[in-house]
Amino acid sequence: MTPTSTAPTTPFRQIKRARVSDAIVEQLLQLISAGILEPGKRLPSERDLCKRFGVGRTSVREALKPLISMGILEGRVGSGTYVSAETGQFQKPLAWGLLRDLNGQDDLVETRHMLETNAAHWAALRAKPENLAAIEASIQGMADHLQQPAEFQDHDAAFHFEIARATQNQILYRLINVIRGQIQTWIGERLTLAPNRAEALARTSLAQHREIFAAIKTADAAAARTAMDHHIQTATQDLHRLETARKR
């Protein structure tokens, strides 16, 4: 009898590119698009992914983080990482095009401004009690991690996700999810470019987030839009100043 191989078959390929985390992201997106990783399916463990891709744990974590931020993957505490049940909505060419081509910072800021100021407006008019609770929880998470930039950034992203969810507009929510990974990277740069000022920047951001939430909670749509506009403009100006100082 001819012995059969016991080596498991796998759709994952080892990574041989310089930007390892980007290559992992691209491969996961391809597997999701092809339906190999189906909505609701649990991904292999972090350790298993490291073996399958042939990379270190840091690279896997860097790849999973933006996909979770965009809502393509879902991290469940104590359970693992899953393909979002709504990921099928991201399989359209337009969505993938946005993910790959929306690289210009000015375009990104302009798009974010259009989407998120309107999201704040509609969230103020439509937020349900559970939405308000989720937004408030993200603010508390920010307050608890003022000295931990990575964790603060995660709760910052959650704040904007929950506002988008509170609009009760699934298309707006998905559009914000599509660009949120790049926005989160951009927000992270604001903190990492000025490590000595990271906590001060975080405190300013927290105060602005609280102002946005206060307007949403009182159903003041105009004030919510204005507060979100102020927040985005302030963050943009800070980043531009930091980048200019770095280039000198």
For each residue, the residues with C-beta under 8 A, 3 or more apart:
1:
2:
3:
4:
5:
6:
7:
8:
9:
10: 52
11: 31 36
12: 27 31 49 52 53
13: 27 53
14: 52 53 54 55
15: 20 23 24 27 53 54 55 59
16: 23
17: 20 22 23
18:
19: 22 23
20: 15 17 23 24 55 59 63
21: 24 25 59 60 62 63
22: 17 19 25 26 63
23: 15 16 17 19 20 26 27
24: 15 20 21 27 28 53 55 59 60 63
25: 21 22 28 29 63 66 67
26: 22 23 29 30
27: 12 13 15 23 24 30 31 53
28: 24 25 31 32 37 63 67 73
29: 25 26 32 33 67 72 96 99
30: 26 27 33 34
31: 11 12 27 28 34 36 37
32: 28 29 35 36 37 72 83 87 90 91
33: 29 30 91 96
34: 30 31
35: 32 38
36: 11 31 32
37: 28 31 32 41 43 83
38: 35 41 83
39: 83 84 85 86 87 88
40: 82 83 85
41: 37 38 82 83
42: 79 80 81 82
43: 37 49 73 80 81 82 83
44: 48 49 52
45: 48 49 80
46: 49 50 57 60 61 64 81
47: 50 51 57
48: 44 45 51 52
49: 12 43 44 45 46 52 53 60
50: 46 47 53 54 55 56 57 60
51: 47 48 54
52: 10 12 14 44 48 49
53: 12 13 14 15 24 27 49 50 59 60
54: 14 15 50 51
55: 14 15 20 24 50 59 60
56: 50 59 60
57: 46 47 50 60 61
58: 61 62
59: 15 20 21 24 53 55 56 62 63
60: 21 24 46 49 50 53 55 56 57 63 64
61: 46 57 58 64 65
62: 21 58 59 65
63: 20 21 22 24 25 28 59 60 66 67
64: 46 60 61 67 68 73 75 81
65: 61 62 68 69
66: 25 63 69 70 181 182 184 185
67: 25 28 29 63 64 70 72 73 181
68: 64 65 71 72 73 74 75 81
69: 65 66 157 161 180 181 184
70: 66 67 99 177 178 179 180 181
71: 68 74 84 86 161 174 177 180
72: 29 32 67 68 83 84 87 90 177
73: 28 43 64 67 68 81 82 83 84 87
74: 68 71 81 82 83 84 85
75: 64 68 80 81 82
76: 79 80 81 82
77:
78:
79: 42 76 82
80: 42 43 45 75 76
81: 42 43 46 64 68 73 74 75 76
82: 40 41 42 43 73 74 75 76 79
83: 32 37 38 39 40 41 43 72 73 74 87
84: 39 71 72 73 74 87
85: 39 40 74
86: 39 71 89 90 174
87: 32 39 72 73 83 84 90 91
88: 39 91
89: 86 92 95 174
90: 32 72 86 87 95 96 174 177 178
91: 32 33 87 88 95 96
92: 89 95 96
93: 96 97
94: 97 98
95: 89 90 91 92 98 99 174 178
96: 29 33 90 91 92 93 99 100
97: 93 94 100 101
98: 94 95 101 102 178 179
99: 29 70 95 96 102 178 181
100: 96 97
101: 97 98
102: 98 99 107 108 111 179 182
103: 107 108 182
104: 107 108
105: 108 109 186
106: 109 110
107: 102 103 104 110 111
108: 102 103 104 105 111 112 179 182 183 186
109: 105 106 112 113 232 236
110: 106 107 113 114
111: 102 107 108 114 115 179
112: 108 109 115 116 179 183 232
113: 109 110 116 117 229 232
114: 110 111 117 118
115: 111 112 118 119 164 172 175 176 179
116: 112 113 119 120 160 163 164 176 228 232
117: 113 114 120 121 225 228 229 232
118: 114 115 121 122 172 225
119: 115 116 122 123 160 163 164 166 167 172 176 228
120: 116 117 123 124 163 212 215 216 221 224 225 227 228
121: 117 118 124 125 221 222 224 225
122: 118 119 125 126 166 167 168 169 172 221
123: 119 120 126 127 131 163 164 166 167 216 224
124: 120 121 127 215 216 218 219 220 221 223 224
125: 121 122 219 221
126: 122 123 166 167 168
127: 123 124 131 132 135 166 216 217 219
128: 131 132 166 168
129: 132 133
130: 133 134
131: 123 127 128 134 135 162 165 166
132: 127 128 129 135 136 166 216 217
133: 129 130 136 137
134: 130 131 137 138 158 162 165 166
135: 127 131 132 138 139 159 162 163 166 213 216
136: 132 133 139 140 213
137: 133 134 140 141
138: 134 135 141 142 155 156 158 159 162
139: 135 136 142 143 155 159 206 209 210 213
140: 136 137 143 144
141: 137 138 144 145 151 154 155 158
142: 138 139 145 146 152 155 156 159 202 205 206 209
143: 139 140 146 206
144: 140 141 155
145: 141 142 148 151 152 155
146: 142 143 152 199 202 203 206
147: 199
148: 145 151 152
149: 152 153 188 191 192 198 202
150: 153 154 188
151: 141 145 148 154 155
152: 142 145 146 148 149 155 156 191 202
153: 149 150 156 157 184 187 188 191
154: 141 150 151 157 158
155: 138 139 141 142 144 145 151 152 158 159
156: 138 142 152 153 159 160 184 187 205 209
157: 69 153 154 160 161 180 183 184 187
158: 134 138 141 154 155 161 162
159: 135 138 139 142 155 156 162 163 209
160: 116 119 156 157 163 164 176 180 183
161: 69 71 157 158 164 165 176 177 180
162: 131 134 135 138 158 159 165 166
163: 116 119 120 123 135 159 160 166 167 212 216
164: 115 116 119 123 160 161 167 172 173 176 177
165: 131 134 161 162 173
166: 119 122 123 126 127 128 131 132 134 135 162 163 216
167: 119 122 123 126 163 164 172 173
168: 122 126 128
169: 122 172 173
170: 173 174
171: 174 175
172: 115 118 119 122 164 167 169 175 176
173: 164 165 167 169 170 176 177
174: 71 86 89 90 95 170 171 177 178
175: 115 171 172 178 179
176: 115 116 119 160 161 164 172 173 179 180
177: 70 71 72 90 161 164 173 174 180
178: 70 90 95 98 99 174 175
179: 70 98 102 108 111 112 115 175 176 182 183
180: 69 70 71 157 160 161 176 177 183 184
181: 66 67 69 70 99 184 185
182: 66 102 103 108 179 185 186
183: 108 112 157 160 179 180 186 187
184: 66 69 153 156 157 180 181 187 188
185: 66 181 182 188 189
186: 105 108 182 183 189 190 239
187: 153 156 157 183 184 190 191 235
188: 149 150 153 184 185 191 192
189: 185 186 192 193 239 242
190: 186 187 193 194 201 235 238 239 242
191: 149 152 153 187 188 194 195 198 201 202
192: 149 188 189 195 198
193: 189 190 239 242 243 246
194: 190 191 197 198 201 242
195: 191 192 198
196:
197: 194 200 201
198: 149 191 192 194 195 201 202
199: 146 147 202 203
200: 197 203 204
201: 190 191 194 197 198 204 205 238
202: 142 146 149 152 191 198 199 205 206
203: 146 199 200 206 207
204: 200 201 207 208 234
205: 142 156 201 202 208 209 231 235
206: 139 142 143 146 202 203 209 210
207: 203 204 210 211
208: 204 205 211 212 227 230 231 234
209: 139 142 156 159 205 206 212 213 231
210: 139 206 207 213 214
211: 207 208 214 215 227 230 231
212: 120 163 208 209 215 216 224 227 228 231
213: 135 136 139 209 210 216 217
214: 210 211 217 218 227
215: 120 124 211 212 218 220 221 223 224 226 227
216: 120 123 124 127 132 135 163 166 212 213 219 220 224
217: 127 132 213 214
218: 124 214 215 223
219: 124 125 127 216
220: 124 215 216 223 224
221: 120 121 122 124 125 215 224 225
222: 121 225 226
223: 124 215 218 220 226 227
224: 120 121 123 124 212 215 216 220 221 227 228
225: 117 118 120 121 221 222 228 229
226: 215 222 223 229 230
227: 120 208 211 212 214 215 223 224 230 231
228: 116 117 119 120 212 224 225 231 232
229: 113 117 225 226 232 233
230: 208 211 226 227 233 234
231: 205 208 209 211 212 227 228 234 235
232: 109 112 113 116 117 228 229 235 236
233: 229 230 236 237
234: 204 208 230 231 237 238
235: 187 190 205 231 232 238 239
236: 109 232 233 239 240
237: 233 234 240 241
238: 190 201 234 235 241 242
239: 186 189 190 193 235 236 242 243
240: 236 237 243 244
241: 237 238 244 245
242: 189 190 193 194 238 239 245 246
243: 193 239 240 246 247
244: 240 241 247 248
245: 241 242 248
246: 193 242 243
247: 243 244
248: 244 245
